[in-house]
């Protein structure tokens, strides 16, 4: 799996939960550095993150599993990351050149090494050696080692498709962006760092080993690629089991010496019902083991802990919900979210399908070609027929995936299919503007044409399984109907847990005493995604109201939920707790601090740490964390804002003003910084400067209703009510359903 970053979806694989002055915010960011000479090397084969298990290597596995090893060889997992060599490098290094943004980069050979001459961290042309290849097809990336043990992914990549497909060329991942060495997307910056962003999913037994004191990496792996033990777990006890070692424990015999048995398909038989044409599994899927093993890398998620145990995903990782910019309102993929989040929404998942029902897990190829993979469970005479899809056989519309798994292209050439297996809904495209598979092909036709055509074919608007597009859309636009629609979605127990968890997250905007029973119920839900979403939402409540609702989650069976509970309860007055409750909280805090330690190279994690200490009135520790965030990334906006707010709490607004002005000197286009500076000026009774800053925030981010609302209120307070009304009316053109703006507009109307 290769990855890319954009300003819209900056940072792909790792997320950090930020508690800000305005609530909980998900940010996706990467990692960082401090120059030092540290080389990367494979870790010893007997090292393991779980002491009693050891990684033994693929060669040992292949002794008994030759067939599976043969299937794996040459797969994307096998070629996920490789040492540079004549057979592994696909790109043209025969004095090829690539020009972008005034920089001419050259690819050449030097003393047997593969080299690139391009702009480095200081913006000057320099020669860099390619250390590793990353991925193989449809594109191959190249990793360059920089001081501090960092590996950085070059943004100029090789299109490994055939010439007939448009490949065999160098291209830039951000063709429409003007990027220099100071830009967040430059290959030397945080967003392109391998150690934090990419490494876990391209190698086996990856240990990041970030040293916070020196800000350096000592990253190691057992095997450079995604080998047997990346999915099956460390194999030492399995080898002992196979050799019938006499000292095996009973549990080892039951588990064959493995941490996890990937046996979800064992004994499963799918039989097609002749009436419906769909298959049913003879026994329900007993667990999500296999799916969650795959999801560790095939999902948009935060890595909270590094001692992955080849078990429940949420013990170490926290998947993203159906958030705007990541998913469309109906759950279709938008940002680079991979497969897990969409698969959780599917009827296939609910019916008991696992990844390996469709994919051979070692070669990663489909179980059958074309529609054959779908015909395993769907009768050909009912579904693989023009009576169903109304297209010619073997045409684009005649393939199941083109209608039910539409693709979106990432990284310029990498088309990835949505795994929601949903029915196309052009009627929803008409109503709320989401994409649909019909118009993906018939782009020259309006959505209404597609909706009318589908209605003519089937005699009605096909609805499908997923039924939450309008609720999530209402929440995103701030509709007055949003709360009721979200509450209704929560009650639909047959809807996907990830959608219901998103509803809880969105309901945070309407959190009140009336809704507390709803959040209390979500905190007790059997689905950890709902419990974690409810914990996030509680940030809107005063700390003393959070404890009765959330303290039970300190004992949650899922570790990521326990860590989130610690963060949610950080501001509780510890004197109000019994000694037993204090001990319980401190014990759970170990999980939270382990997560922060793992992500110490991420400025978002440092802001988390600062917020935690701020909530506990540990201001010196908080300030240190915020300052570290700015050392890691001087352009990290939330660190400026939260540190300035800490200065406010400690009566140091003059330092806060200087800090925000320093941030704006680097980031003059940051609406958030202008808004924060405007609030500070307002506190200092500097009305003119406050209005200037608040106005600038609105100009830079007119779609942010809160900025317009605050600016309008400030104008009213300074005697400029007519100007305020203009601001409100302009804002309502962009966010017509915003409740605060509408209330202010009604006030204007009443006064007239």
Beta strands, then each sheet from edge to edge (+ up, - down):
strand 1: 15-20
strand 2: 23-28
strand 3: 81-83
strand 4: 96-100
strand 5: 103-110
strand 6: 113-119
strand 7: 125-134
strand 8: 139-146
strand 9: 150-153
strand 10: 156-159
strand 11: 169-172
strand 12: 210-211
strand 13: 216-217
strand 14: 270-272
strand 15: 279-281
strand 16: 301-303
strand 17: 317-319
strand 18: 407-410
strand 19: 414-417
sheet 1: 1+ 2-
sheet 2: 3+ 7- 6+ 5- 4+
sheet 3: 3+ 7- 8+ 9-
sheet 4: 3+ 7- 8+ 10- 11+
sheet 5: 12+ 13-
sheet 6: 14+ 15-
sheet 7: 16+ 17-
sheet 8: 18+ 19-
end
